[in-house]
Amino acid sequence: MLTREEENKLVSDWTDAERNKLAKMHTKLMLGNAHKNLVKLIKQKSQEFAKTEPEFLEELINMFFQHITNNSINKKYYPYKYSFEWFRFFIEKLTAEKPYEDNLGCIFHEITNLNKKKLGQSFTSNDLSKLISALLNRSVTKIQTHRTFYEPTCGTGSLILATIGDSDCQVAEVTINDLDLTLVKACYIQLALNQLINRKHKTLIIRAFNGDTLTDFSKSHLVSQCFGEQPPNPEDSNFSTAA
């Protein structure tokens, strides 16, 4: 990965040797293990920006969520542009390599130790989610064209991803909720990316909420919603004054 100093260096100031080194490094990153490189990115860049690893991961999640829902990213995140582009590349690569698996959940688990007993949060492995999904879908006919899914404690999306990934319906209508806003965003990102990259369903409808389903779900607020065959995922990051 480039250092912050190298990120800010003008292209015209790079020597031929430095350009060749950069090209080799980028090729290695693109062909390497996306999970390991993503963890390495977060660990390195969090230090450079004087943030904890969980804080920096949360910033990248916020950027990706704004990018995929609003087609713009708040300009306050501009210093993280280089990091975000690699973060996005690695997540999209993982989504293509491991469809409908909770790839971000694995990253969260490694970076933040997602098993936070005080909050009642626990990480559900992809294998367990697939098993539960298979049991839940046993009695569901494969010829259903429209199915609704509701996950009141979605976390990063392990169970809901496995469930809709195991469904052959044409229209998937998904409602997700969690008390942790960052996890709701992570789940939304993965649902949207799987629809964009893997195209399991003709149409995906996502409604994302942030609230406490145990006390008063009526107070939950709508985080974002998406209707249509393809959620937006613009090629370039547009930095604006968007929140």
PyMOL commands that set and color helices and strands:
alter all, ss='L'
color gray80, all
select helices_A, chain A and resi 4-7+11-13+16-31+34-48+53-70+75-97+103-112+117-119+126-136+158-165+181-197+217-219
alter helices_A, ss='H'
color red, helices_A
select strands_A, chain A and resi 73-74+146-151+171-178+203-210+221-226+239-240
alter strands_A, ss='S'
color yellow, strands_A
deselect
rebuild
show_as cartoon
